[in-house]
Amino acid sequence: MTREHVMLVFELASDGSLLHFLKTYQRPTDVKWTMCVDTASGLAYIHEMGIVHCSWPRAIAWCPTEWSRYQTSACPTKP
């Protein structure tokens, strides 16, 4: 496989887009800020790993995990 063929595939998020998640499940402002910081941290992490994205969708997928109810599966902030 050459570098031209490398791609990143995300799993289907169980709660749909971040926008849908926020509209469906009302959260306090501090939790929304935490979600934004976690997403930005994850994006910074993939940049540190040399991964470049063509576009980051406005309707980013959101998928809570067992150890954090408010974390993106594509952008983990904990090991």
N, CA, C and O atoms as a Maestro MAE file, in Angstrom:
{
 s_m_m2io_version
 :::
 2.0.0
}

f_m_ct {
 s_m_title
 :::
 protein
 m_atom[316] {
  # First column is atom index #
  i_m_mmod_type
  r_m_x_coord
  r_m_y_coord
  r_m_z_coord
  i_m_residue_number
  s_m_chain_name
  s_m_pdb_residue_name
  s_m_pdb_atom_name
  i_m_atomic_number
  :::
  1 25 0.842 -1.171 0.000 1 A "MET " " N  " 7
  2 3 0.000 0.000 0.000 1 A "MET " " CA " 6
  3 2 0.892 1.240 0.000 1 A "MET " " C  " 6
  4 15 1.873 1.315 0.740 1 A "MET " " O  " 8
  5 25 0.544 2.185 -0.821 2 A "THR " " N  " 7
  6 3 1.304 3.433 -0.880 2 A "THR " " CA " 6
  7 2 0.578 4.511 -0.088 2 A "THR " " C  " 6
  8 15 -0.577 4.340 0.302 2 A "THR " " O  " 8
  9 25 1.262 5.611 0.142 3 A "ARG " " N  " 7
  10 3 0.663 6.704 0.917 3 A "ARG " " CA " 6
  11 2 -0.580 7.273 0.225 3 A "ARG " " C  " 6
  12 15 -1.453 7.820 0.897 3 A "ARG " " O  " 8
  13 25 -0.676 7.157 -1.085 4 A "GLU " " N  " 7
  14 3 -1.856 7.675 -1.784 4 A "GLU " " CA " 6
  15 2 -3.116 6.896 -1.424 4 A "GLU " " C  " 6
  16 15 -4.229 7.397 -1.589 4 A "GLU " " O  " 8
  17 25 -2.941 5.664 -0.929 5 A "HIS " " N  " 7
  18 3 -4.087 4.817 -0.644 5 A "HIS " " CA " 6
  19 2 -4.480 4.794 0.826 5 A "HIS " " C  " 6
  20 15 -5.424 4.098 1.201 5 A "HIS " " O  " 8
  21 25 -3.785 5.528 1.648 6 A "VAL " " N  " 7
  22 3 -4.093 5.524 3.069 6 A "VAL " " CA " 6
  23 2 -5.306 6.411 3.325 6 A "VAL " " C  " 6
  24 15 -5.381 7.535 2.829 6 A "VAL " " O  " 8
  25 25 -6.250 5.898 4.102 7 A "MET " " N  " 7
  26 3 -7.422 6.699 4.439 7 A "MET " " CA " 6
  27 2 -7.855 6.377 5.858 7 A "MET " " C  " 6
  28 15 -7.499 5.334 6.405 7 A "MET " " O  " 8
  29 25 -8.608 7.256 6.434 8 A "LEU " " N  " 7
  30 3 -9.137 7.091 7.779 8 A "LEU " " CA " 6
  31 2 -10.631 6.857 7.665 8 A "LEU " " C  " 6
  32 15 -11.345 7.639 7.037 8 A "LEU " " O  " 8
  33 25 -11.101 5.776 8.276 9 A "VAL " " N  " 7
  34 3 -12.519 5.444 8.233 9 A "VAL " " CA " 6
  35 2 -13.059 5.502 9.654 9 A "VAL " " C  " 6
  36 15 -12.505 4.880 10.561 9 A "VAL " " O  " 8
  37 25 -14.132 6.243 9.843 10 A "PHE " " N  " 7
  38 3 -14.745 6.365 11.158 10 A "PHE " " CA " 6
  39 2 -15.883 5.372 11.299 10 A "PHE " " C  " 6
  40 15 -16.571 5.053 10.330 10 A "PHE " " O  " 8
  41 25 -16.072 4.885 12.523 11 A "GLU " " N  " 7
  42 3 -17.209 4.009 12.784 11 A "GLU " " CA " 6
  43 2 -18.492 4.833 12.822 11 A "GLU " " C  " 6
  44 15 -18.462 6.050 13.009 11 A "GLU " " O  " 8
  45 25 -19.611 4.151 12.643 12 A "LEU " " N  " 7
  46 3 -20.907 4.818 12.719 12 A "LEU " " CA " 6
  47 2 -21.147 5.248 14.162 12 A "LEU " " C  " 6
  48 15 -21.046 4.426 15.072 12 A "LEU " " O  " 8
  49 25 -21.457 6.492 14.381 13 A "ALA " " N  " 7
  50 3 -21.682 7.012 15.731 13 A "ALA " " CA " 6
  51 2 -23.108 6.708 16.177 13 A "ALA " " C  " 6
  52 15 -24.068 6.977 15.457 13 A "ALA " " O  " 8
  53 25 -23.228 6.150 17.359 14 A "SER " " N  " 7
  54 3 -24.536 5.707 17.847 14 A "SER " " CA " 6
  55 2 -25.515 6.852 18.102 14 A "SER " " C  " 6
  56 15 -26.727 6.644 18.046 14 A "SER " " O  " 8
  57 25 -25.015 8.050 18.380 15 A "ASP " " N  " 7
  58 3 -25.903 9.182 18.646 15 A "ASP " " CA " 6
  59 2 -25.938 10.186 17.506 15 A "ASP " " C  " 6
  60 15 -26.373 11.320 17.708 15 A "ASP " " O  " 8
  61 25 -25.496 9.806 16.320 16 A "GLY " " N  " 7
  62 3 -25.555 10.696 15.170 16 A "GLY " " CA " 6
  63 2 -24.550 11.828 15.256 16 A "GLY " " C  " 6
  64 15 -23.466 11.671 15.818 16 A "GLY " " O  " 8
  65 25 -24.922 12.973 14.691 17 A "SER " " N  " 7
  66 3 -24.012 14.117 14.663 17 A "SER " " CA " 6
  67 2 -23.975 14.812 16.023 17 A "SER " " C  " 6
  68 15 -24.860 14.624 16.858 17 A "SER " " O  " 8
  69 25 -22.942 15.613 16.223 18 A "LEU " " N  " 7
  70 3 -22.832 16.393 17.458 18 A "LEU " " CA " 6
  71 2 -24.025 17.333 17.589 18 A "LEU " " C  " 6
  72 15 -24.571 17.499 18.680 18 A "LEU " " O  " 8
  73 25 -24.430 17.944 16.486 19 A "LEU " " N  " 7
  74 3 -25.582 18.844 16.513 19 A "LEU " " CA " 6
  75 2 -26.835 18.106 16.985 19 A "LEU " " C  " 6
  76 15 -27.567 18.607 17.839 19 A "LEU " " O  " 8
  77 25 -27.079 16.921 16.432 20 A "HIS " " N  " 7
  78 3 -28.240 16.121 16.842 20 A "HIS " " CA " 6
  79 2 -28.137 15.754 18.320 20 A "HIS " " C  " 6
  80 15 -29.124 15.838 19.051 20 A "HIS " " O  " 8
  81 25 -26.954 15.352 18.759 21 A "PHE " " N  " 7
  82 3 -26.739 14.970 20.152 21 A "PHE " " CA " 6
  83 2 -27.058 16.136 21.087 21 A "PHE " " C  " 6
  84 15 -27.748 15.962 22.091 21 A "PHE " " O  " 8
  85 25 -26.550 17.331 20.752 22 A "LEU " " N  " 7
  86 3 -26.767 18.500 21.607 22 A "LEU " " CA " 6
  87 2 -28.229 18.934 21.634 22 A "LEU " " C  " 6
  88 15 -28.725 19.393 22.663 22 A "LEU " " O  " 8
  89 25 -28.922 18.787 20.497 23 A "LYS " " N  " 7
  90 3 -30.338 19.156 20.450 23 A "LYS " " CA " 6
  91 2 -31.208 18.143 21.191 23 A "LYS " " C  " 6
  92 15 -32.207 18.509 21.809 23 A "LYS " " O  " 8
  93 25 -30.825 16.871 21.125 24 A "THR " " N  " 7
  94 3 -31.610 15.807 21.733 24 A "THR " " CA " 6
  95 2 -31.390 15.723 23.238 24 A "THR " " C  " 6
  96 15 -32.341 15.548 24.000 24 A "THR " " O  " 8
  97 25 -30.146 15.846 23.660 25 A "TYR " " N  " 7
  98 3 -29.786 15.717 25.071 25 A "TYR " " CA " 6
  99 2 -29.250 17.061 25.560 25 A "TYR " " C  " 6
  100 15 -28.089 17.393 25.321 25 A "TYR " " O  " 8
  101 25 -30.084 17.823 26.235 26 A "GLN " " N  " 7
  102 3 -29.670 19.133 26.740 26 A "GLN " " CA " 6
  103 2 -28.543 18.965 27.755 26 A "GLN " " C  " 6
  104 15 -28.622 18.125 28.652 26 A "GLN " " O  " 8
  105 25 -27.507 19.765 27.605 27 A "ARG " " N  " 7
  106 3 -26.338 19.706 28.480 27 A "ARG " " CA " 6
  107 2 -26.025 21.096 29.016 27 A "ARG " " C  " 6
  108 15 -26.262 22.091 28.332 27 A "ARG " " O  " 8
  109 25 -25.487 21.173 30.250 28 A "PRO " " N  " 7
  110 3 -25.051 22.467 30.779 28 A "PRO " " CA " 6
  111 2 -23.894 23.022 29.952 28 A "PRO " " C  " 6
  112 15 -23.186 22.279 29.272 28 A "PRO " " O  " 8
  113 25 -23.718 24.330 30.022 29 A "THR " " N  " 7
  114 3 -22.674 24.994 29.241 29 A "THR " " CA " 6
  115 2 -21.291 24.424 29.523 29 A "THR " " C  " 6
  116 15 -20.494 24.268 28.597 29 A "THR " " O  " 8
  117 25 -20.984 24.105 30.792 30 A "ASP " " N  " 7
  118 3 -19.649 23.579 31.102 30 A "ASP " " CA " 6
  119 2 -19.407 22.232 30.425 30 A "ASP " " C  " 6
  120 15 -18.282 21.933 30.026 30 A "ASP " " O  " 8
  121 25 -20.447 21.426 30.295 31 A "VAL " " N  " 7
  122 3 -20.305 20.138 29.609 31 A "VAL " " CA " 6
  123 2 -20.085 20.369 28.112 31 A "VAL " " C  " 6
  124 15 -19.278 19.680 27.489 31 A "VAL " " O  " 8
  125 25 -20.799 21.333 27.539 32 A "LYS " " N  " 7
  126 3 -20.606 21.651 26.116 32 A "LYS " " CA " 6
  127 2 -19.176 22.118 25.866 32 A "LYS " " C  " 6
  128 15 -18.568 21.739 24.864 32 A "LYS " " O  " 8
  129 25 -18.630 22.941 26.771 33 A "TRP " " N  " 7
  130 3 -17.234 23.388 26.630 33 A "TRP " " CA " 6
  131 2 -16.280 22.202 26.704 33 A "TRP " " C  " 6
  132 15 -15.316 22.129 25.942 33 A "TRP " " O  " 8
  133 25 -16.549 21.268 27.627 34 A "THR " " N  " 7
  134 3 -15.712 20.073 27.737 34 A "THR " " CA " 6
  135 2 -15.745 19.282 26.436 34 A "THR " " C  " 6
  136 15 -14.714 18.788 25.979 34 A "THR " " O  " 8
  137 25 -16.925 19.163 25.842 35 A "MET " " N  " 7
  138 3 -17.058 18.443 24.578 35 A "MET " " CA " 6
  139 2 -16.234 19.125 23.487 35 A "MET " " C  " 6
  140 15 -15.572 18.450 22.698 35 A "MET " " O  " 8
  141 25 -16.270 20.454 23.439 36 A "CYS " " N  " 7
  142 3 -15.497 21.198 22.436 36 A "CYS " " CA " 6
  143 2 -13.999 21.021 22.648 36 A "CYS " " C  " 6
  144 15 -13.253 20.805 21.693 36 A "CYS " " O  " 8
  145 25 -13.561 21.114 23.902 37 A "VAL " " N  " 7
  146 3 -12.134 20.955 24.211 37 A "VAL " " CA " 6
  147 2 -11.675 19.538 23.877 37 A "VAL " " C  " 6
  148 15 -10.597 19.362 23.310 37 A "VAL " " O  " 8
  149 25 -12.477 18.521 24.220 38 A "ASP " " N  " 7
  150 3 -12.119 17.137 23.895 38 A "ASP " " CA " 6
  151 2 -11.996 16.935 22.389 38 A "ASP " " C  " 6
  152 15 -11.072 16.270 21.922 38 A "ASP " " O  " 8
  153 25 -12.925 17.508 21.632 39 A "THR " " N  " 7
  154 3 -12.883 17.389 20.174 39 A "THR " " CA " 6
  155 2 -11.648 18.072 19.607 39 A "THR " " C  " 6
  156 15 -10.971 17.517 18.740 39 A "THR " " O  " 8
  157 25 -11.350 19.280 20.094 40 A "ALA " " N  " 7
  158 3 -10.157 20.001 19.631 40 A "ALA " " CA " 6
  159 2 -8.882 19.256 20.019 40 A "ALA " " C  " 6
  160 15 -7.929 19.218 19.241 40 A "ALA " " O  " 8
  161 25 -8.856 18.665 21.211 41 A "SER " " N  " 7
  162 3 -7.688 17.891 21.647 41 A "SER " " CA " 6
  163 2 -7.476 16.673 20.752 41 A "SER " " C  " 6
  164 15 -6.347 16.335 20.398 41 A "SER " " O  " 8
  165 25 -8.572 16.027 20.396 42 A "GLY " " N  " 7
  166 3 -8.471 14.870 19.504 42 A "GLY " " CA " 6
  167 2 -7.963 15.259 18.133 42 A "GLY " " C  " 6
  168 15 -7.153 14.546 17.540 42 A "GLY " " O  " 8
  169 25 -8.434 16.385 17.627 43 A "LEU " " N  " 7
  170 3 -7.977 16.877 16.327 43 A "LEU " " CA " 6
  171 2 -6.494 17.226 16.382 43 A "LEU " " C  " 6
  172 15 -5.750 16.926 15.449 43 A "LEU " " O  " 8
  173 25 -6.061 17.860 17.473 44 A "ALA " " N  " 7
  174 3 -4.634 18.170 17.645 44 A "ALA " " CA " 6
  175 2 -3.814 16.885 17.690 44 A "ALA " " C  " 6
  176 15 -2.716 16.821 17.137 44 A "ALA " " O  " 8
  177 25 -4.352 15.863 18.350 45 A "TYR " " N  " 7
  178 3 -3.649 14.580 18.443 45 A "TYR " " CA " 6
  179 2 -3.448 13.952 17.064 45 A "TYR " " C  " 6
  180 15 -2.349 13.494 16.751 45 A "TYR " " O  " 8
  181 25 -4.496 13.926 16.237 46 A "ILE " " N  " 7
  182 3 -4.305 13.305 14.922 46 A "ILE " " CA " 6
  183 2 -3.337 14.126 14.070 46 A "ILE " " C  " 6
  184 15 -2.629 13.567 13.233 46 A "ILE " " O  " 8
  185 25 -3.299 15.430 14.271 47 A "HIS " " N  " 7
  186 3 -2.298 16.251 13.571 47 A "HIS " " CA " 6
  187 2 -0.894 15.887 14.035 47 A "HIS " " C  " 6
  188 15 0.021 15.794 13.217 47 A "HIS " " O  " 8
  189 25 -0.711 15.680 15.348 48 A "GLU " " N  " 7
  190 3 0.593 15.277 15.885 48 A "GLU " " CA " 6
  191 2 1.036 13.936 15.312 48 A "GLU " " C  " 6
  192 15 2.233 13.691 15.160 48 A "GLU " " O  " 8
  193 25 0.084 13.073 14.997 49 A "MET " " N  " 7
  194 3 0.388 11.754 14.439 49 A "MET " " CA " 6
  195 2 0.644 11.814 12.936 49 A "MET " " C  " 6
  196 15 0.873 10.784 12.303 49 A "MET " " O  " 8
  197 25 0.607 13.016 12.365 50 A "GLY " " N  " 7
  198 3 0.873 13.174 10.942 50 A "GLY " " CA " 6
  199 2 -0.328 12.926 10.055 50 A "GLY " " C  " 6
  200 15 -0.187 12.787 8.840 50 A "GLY " " O  " 8
  201 25 -1.500 12.871 10.645 51 A "ILE " " N  " 7
  202 3 -2.719 12.653 9.867 51 A "ILE " " CA " 6
  203 2 -3.281 14.010 9.466 51 A "ILE " " C  " 6
  204 15 -3.481 14.886 10.308 51 A "ILE " " O  " 8
  205 25 -3.531 14.171 8.187 52 A "VAL " " N  " 7
  206 3 -4.087 15.417 7.673 52 A "VAL " " CA " 6
  207 2 -5.481 15.112 7.146 52 A "VAL " " C  " 6
  208 15 -5.663 14.168 6.377 52 A "VAL " " O  " 8
  209 25 -6.445 15.888 7.545 53 A "HIS " " N  " 7
  210 3 -7.816 15.683 7.083 53 A "HIS " " CA " 6
  211 2 -8.125 16.702 5.994 53 A "HIS " " C  " 6
  212 15 -7.630 17.828 6.022 53 A "HIS " " O  " 8
  213 25 -8.943 16.293 5.043 54 A "CYS " " N  " 7
  214 3 -9.342 17.214 3.973 54 A "CYS " " CA " 6
  215 2 -10.378 18.198 4.484 54 A "CYS " " C  " 6
  216 15 -10.325 19.384 4.160 54 A "CYS " " O  " 8
  217 25 -11.302 17.721 5.266 55 A "SER " " N  " 7
  218 3 -12.313 18.603 5.852 55 A "SER " " CA " 6
  219 2 -12.815 17.960 7.133 55 A "SER " " C  " 6
  220 15 -12.851 16.735 7.257 55 A "SER " " O  " 8
  221 25 -13.194 18.783 8.061 56 A "TRP " " N  " 7
  222 3 -13.775 18.298 9.315 56 A "TRP " " CA " 6
  223 2 -15.242 18.682 9.249 56 A "TRP " " C  " 6
  224 15 -15.562 19.870 9.275 56 A "TRP " " O  " 8
  225 25 -16.144 17.709 9.163 57 A "PRO " " N  " 7
  226 3 -17.554 18.019 8.943 57 A "PRO " " CA " 6
  227 2 -18.167 18.841 10.070 57 A "PRO " " C  " 6
  228 15 -17.824 18.668 11.240 57 A "PRO " " O  " 8
  229 25 -19.079 19.738 9.701 58 A "ARG " " N  " 7
  230 3 -19.789 20.512 10.724 58 A "ARG " " CA " 6
  231 2 -20.634 19.589 11.585 58 A "ARG " " C  " 6
  232 15 -20.818 19.835 12.777 58 A "ARG " " O  " 8
  233 25 -21.142 18.538 10.986 59 A "ALA " " N  " 7
  234 3 -21.977 17.587 11.718 59 A "ALA " " CA " 6
  235 2 -21.123 16.410 12.172 59 A "ALA " " C  " 6
  236 15 -21.416 15.259 11.847 59 A "ALA " " O  " 8
  237 25 -20.067 16.704 12.922 60 A "ILE " " N  " 7
  238 3 -19.139 15.663 13.367 60 A "ILE " " CA " 6
  239 2 -19.883 14.572 14.135 60 A "ILE " " C  " 6
  240 15 -20.773 14.858 14.936 60 A "ILE " " O  " 8
  241 25 -19.513 13.343 13.886 61 A "ALA " " N  " 7
  242 3 -20.159 12.205 14.535 61 A "ALA " " CA " 6
  243 2 -19.824 12.175 16.022 61 A "ALA " " C  " 6
  244 15 -18.709 12.509 16.423 61 A "ALA " " O  " 8
  245 25 -20.778 11.780 16.818 62 A "TRP " " N  " 7
  246 3 -20.600 11.744 18.263 62 A "TRP " " CA " 6
  247 2 -20.973 10.365 18.770 62 A "TRP " " C  " 6
  248 15 -22.039 9.844 18.444 62 A "TRP " " O  " 8
  249 25 -20.098 9.777 19.565 63 A "CYS " " N  " 7
  250 3 -20.328 8.420 20.037 63 A "CYS " " CA " 6
  251 2 -19.806 8.281 21.459 63 A "CYS " " C  " 6
  252 15 -18.611 8.047 21.643 63 A "CYS " " O  " 8
  253 25 -20.654 8.416 22.470 64 A "PRO " " N  " 7
  254 3 -20.179 8.272 23.849 64 A "PRO " " CA " 6
  255 2 -19.580 6.890 24.094 64 A "PRO " " C  " 6
  256 15 -20.024 5.901 23.510 64 A "PRO " " O  " 8
  257 25 -18.582 6.830 24.952 65 A "THR " " N  " 7
  258 3 -17.933 5.563 25.303 65 A "THR " " CA " 6
  259 2 -18.206 5.251 26.762 65 A "THR " " C  " 6
  260 15 -18.756 6.085 27.481 65 A "THR " " O  " 8
  261 25 -17.825 4.044 27.215 66 A "GLU " " N  " 7
  262 3 -18.115 3.666 28.597 66 A "GLU " " CA " 6
  263 2 -17.413 4.546 29.620 66 A "GLU " " C  " 6
  264 15 -17.986 4.827 30.673 66 A "GLU " " O  " 8
  265 25 -16.188 4.990 29.344 67 A "TRP " " N  " 7
  266 3 -15.444 5.749 30.360 67 A "TRP " " CA " 6
  267 2 -15.713 7.232 30.310 67 A "TRP " " C  " 6
  268 15 -15.283 7.955 31.208 67 A "TRP " " O  " 8
  269 25 -16.403 7.716 29.303 68 A "SER " " N  " 7
  270 3 -16.747 9.134 29.247 68 A "SER " " CA " 6
  271 2 -18.031 9.283 28.447 68 A "SER " " C  " 6
  272 15 -18.084 8.885 27.283 68 A "SER " " O  " 8
  273 25 -19.052 9.844 29.044 69 A "ARG " " N  " 7
  274 3 -20.328 9.991 28.350 69 A "ARG " " CA " 6
  275 2 -20.280 11.064 27.285 69 A "ARG " " C  " 6
  276 15 -21.195 11.155 26.467 69 A "ARG " " O  " 8
  277 25 -19.233 11.886 27.270 70 A "TYR " " N  " 7
  278 3 -19.180 13.017 26.353 70 A "TYR " " CA " 6
  279 2 -17.872 13.048 25.589 70 A "TYR " " C  " 6
  280 15 -17.155 14.046 25.649 70 A "TYR " " O  " 8
  281 25 -17.544 11.995 24.882 71 A "GLN " " N  " 7
  282 3 -16.274 11.978 24.171 71 A "GLN " " CA " 6
  283 2 -16.458 11.397 22.782 71 A "GLN " " C  " 6
  284 15 -17.232 10.459 22.591 71 A "GLN " " O  " 8
  285 25 -15.755 11.945 21.828 72 A "THR " " N  " 7
  286 3 -15.838 11.420 20.472 72 A "THR " " CA " 6
  287 2 -15.012 10.163 20.363 72 A "THR " " C  " 6
  288 15 -13.910 10.092 20.907 72 A "THR " " O  " 8
  289 25 -15.532 9.169 19.665 73 A "SER " " N  " 7
  290 3 -14.770 7.943 19.484 73 A "SER " " CA " 6
  291 2 -13.614 8.171 18.524 73 A "SER " " C  " 6
  292 15 -12.607 7.467 18.599 73 A "SER " " O  " 8
  293 25 -13.738 9.132 17.631 74 A "ALA " " N  " 7
  294 3 -12.670 9.393 16.669 74 A "ALA " " CA " 6
  295 2 -11.539 10.200 17.279 74 A "ALA " " C  " 6
  296 15 -10.429 10.201 16.745 74 A "ALA " " O  " 8
  297 25 -11.789 10.871 18.361 75 A "CYS " " N  " 7
  298 3 -10.801 11.764 18.969 75 A "CYS " " CA " 6
  299 2 -10.661 11.500 20.454 75 A "CYS " " C  " 6
  300 15 -11.051 12.340 21.265 75 A "CYS " " O  " 8
  301 25 -10.118 10.361 20.830 76 A "PRO " " N  " 7
  302 3 -10.000 10.095 22.265 76 A "PRO " " CA " 6
  303 2 -9.042 11.061 22.945 76 A "PRO " " C  " 6
  304 15 -8.044 11.479 22.358 76 A "PRO " " O  " 8
  305 25 -9.354 11.410 24.185 77 A "THR " " N  " 7
  306 3 -8.461 12.268 24.958 77 A "THR " " CA " 6
  307 2 -7.875 11.524 26.139 77 A "THR " " C  " 6
  308 15 -7.060 12.075 26.879 77 A "THR " " O  " 8
  309 25 -8.282 10.274 26.323 78 A "LYS " " N  " 7
  310 3 -7.719 9.423 27.372 78 A "LYS " " CA " 6
  311 2 -7.240 8.133 26.719 78 A "LYS " " C  " 6
  312 15 -7.788 7.715 25.699 78 A "LYS " " O  " 8
  313 25 -6.214 7.494 27.299 79 A "PRO " " N  " 7
  314 3 -5.735 6.219 26.722 79 A "PRO " " CA " 6
  315 2 -6.743 5.107 26.899 79 A "PRO " " C  " 6
  316 15 -6.498 3.978 26.473 79 A "PRO " " O  " 8
  :::
 }
 m_bond[315] {
  # First column is bond index #
  i_m_from
  i_m_to
  i_m_order
  :::
  1 1 2 1
  2 2 3 1
  3 3 4 2
  4 3 5 1
  5 5 6 1
  6 6 7 1
  7 7 8 2
  8 7 9 1
  9 9 10 1
  10 10 11 1
  11 11 12 2
  12 11 13 1
  13 13 14 1
  14 14 15 1
  15 15 16 2
  16 15 17 1
  17 17 18 1
  18 18 19 1
  19 19 20 2
  20 19 21 1
  21 21 22 1
  22 22 23 1
  23 23 24 2
  24 23 25 1
  25 25 26 1
  26 26 27 1
  27 27 28 2
  28 27 29 1
  29 29 30 1
  30 30 31 1
  31 31 32 2
  32 31 33 1
  33 33 34 1
  34 34 35 1
  35 35 36 2
  36 35 37 1
  37 37 38 1
  38 38 39 1
  39 39 40 2
  40 39 41 1
  41 41 42 1
  42 42 43 1
  43 43 44 2
  44 43 45 1
  45 45 46 1
  46 46 47 1
  47 47 48 2
  48 47 49 1
  49 49 50 1
  50 50 51 1
  51 51 52 2
  52 51 53 1
  53 53 54 1
  54 54 55 1
  55 55 56 2
  56 55 57 1
  57 57 58 1
  58 58 59 1
  59 59 60 2
  60 59 61 1
  61 61 62 1
  62 62 63 1
  63 63 64 2
  64 63 65 1
  65 65 66 1
  66 66 67 1
  67 67 68 2
  68 67 69 1
  69 69 70 1
  70 70 71 1
  71 71 72 2
  72 71 73 1
  73 73 74 1
  74 74 75 1
  75 75 76 2
  76 75 77 1
  77 77 78 1
  78 78 79 1
  79 79 80 2
  80 79 81 1
  81 81 82 1
  82 82 83 1
  83 83 84 2
  84 83 85 1
  85 85 86 1
  86 86 87 1
  87 87 88 2
  88 87 89 1
  89 89 90 1
  90 90 91 1
  91 91 92 2
  92 91 93 1
  93 93 94 1
  94 94 95 1
  95 95 96 2
  96 95 97 1
  97 97 98 1
  98 98 99 1
  99 99 100 2
  100 99 101 1
  101 101 102 1
  102 102 103 1
  103 103 104 2
  104 103 105 1
  105 105 106 1
  106 106 107 1
  107 107 108 2
  108 107 109 1
  109 109 110 1
  110 110 111 1
  111 111 112 2
  112 111 113 1
  113 113 114 1
  114 114 115 1
  115 115 116 2
  116 115 117 1
  117 117 118 1
  118 118 119 1
  119 119 120 2
  120 119 121 1
  121 121 122 1
  122 122 123 1
  123 123 124 2
  124 123 125 1
  125 125 126 1
  126 126 127 1
  127 127 128 2
  128 127 129 1
  129 129 130 1
  130 130 131 1
  131 131 132 2
  132 131 133 1
  133 133 134 1
  134 134 135 1
  135 135 136 2
  136 135 137 1
  137 137 138 1
  138 138 139 1
  139 139 140 2
  140 139 141 1
  141 141 142 1
  142 142 143 1
  143 143 144 2
  144 143 145 1
  145 145 146 1
  146 146 147 1
  147 147 148 2
  148 147 149 1
  149 149 150 1
  150 150 151 1
  151 151 152 2
  152 151 153 1
  153 153 154 1
  154 154 155 1
  155 155 156 2
  156 155 157 1
  157 157 158 1
  158 158 159 1
  159 159 160 2
  160 159 161 1
  161 161 162 1
  162 162 163 1
  163 163 164 2
  164 163 165 1
  165 165 166 1
  166 166 167 1
  167 167 168 2
  168 167 169 1
  169 169 170 1
  170 170 171 1
  171 171 172 2
  172 171 173 1
  173 173 174 1
  174 174 175 1
  175 175 176 2
  176 175 177 1
  177 177 178 1
  178 178 179 1
  179 179 180 2
  180 179 181 1
  181 181 182 1
  182 182 183 1
  183 183 184 2
  184 183 185 1
  185 185 186 1
  186 186 187 1
  187 187 188 2
  188 187 189 1
  189 189 190 1
  190 190 191 1
  191 191 192 2
  192 191 193 1
  193 193 194 1
  194 194 195 1
  195 195 196 2
  196 195 197 1
  197 197 198 1
  198 198 199 1
  199 199 200 2
  200 199 201 1
  201 201 202 1
  202 202 203 1
  203 203 204 2
  204 203 205 1
  205 205 206 1
  206 206 207 1
  207 207 208 2
  208 207 209 1
  209 209 210 1
  210 210 211 1
  211 211 212 2
  212 211 213 1
  213 213 214 1
  214 214 215 1
  215 215 216 2
  216 215 217 1
  217 217 218 1
  218 218 219 1
  219 219 220 2
  220 219 221 1
  221 221 222 1
  222 222 223 1
  223 223 224 2
  224 223 225 1
  225 225 226 1
  226 226 227 1
  227 227 228 2
  228 227 229 1
  229 229 230 1
  230 230 231 1
  231 231 232 2
  232 231 233 1
  233 233 234 1
  234 234 235 1
  235 235 236 2
  236 235 237 1
  237 237 238 1
  238 238 239 1
  239 239 240 2
  240 239 241 1
  241 241 242 1
  242 242 243 1
  243 243 244 2
  244 243 245 1
  245 245 246 1
  246 246 247 1
  247 247 248 2
  248 247 249 1
  249 249 250 1
  250 250 251 1
  251 251 252 2
  252 251 253 1
  253 253 254 1
  254 254 255 1
  255 255 256 2
  256 255 257 1
  257 257 258 1
  258 258 259 1
  259 259 260 2
  260 259 261 1
  261 261 262 1
  262 262 263 1
  263 263 264 2
  264 263 265 1
  265 265 266 1
  266 266 267 1
  267 267 268 2
  268 267 269 1
  269 269 270 1
  270 270 271 1
  271 271 272 2
  272 271 273 1
  273 273 274 1
  274 274 275 1
  275 275 276 2
  276 275 277 1
  277 277 278 1
  278 278 279 1
  279 279 280 2
  280 279 281 1
  281 281 282 1
  282 282 283 1
  283 283 284 2
  284 283 285 1
  285 285 286 1
  286 286 287 1
  287 287 288 2
  288 287 289 1
  289 289 290 1
  290 290 291 1
  291 291 292 2
  292 291 293 1
  293 293 294 1
  294 294 295 1
  295 295 296 2
  296 295 297 1
  297 297 298 1
  298 298 299 1
  299 299 300 2
  300 299 301 1
  301 301 302 1
  302 302 303 1
  303 303 304 2
  304 303 305 1
  305 305 306 1
  306 306 307 1
  307 307 308 2
  308 307 309 1
  309 309 310 1
  310 310 311 1
  311 311 312 2
  312 311 313 1
  313 313 314 1
  314 314 315 1
  315 315 316 2
  :::
 }
}
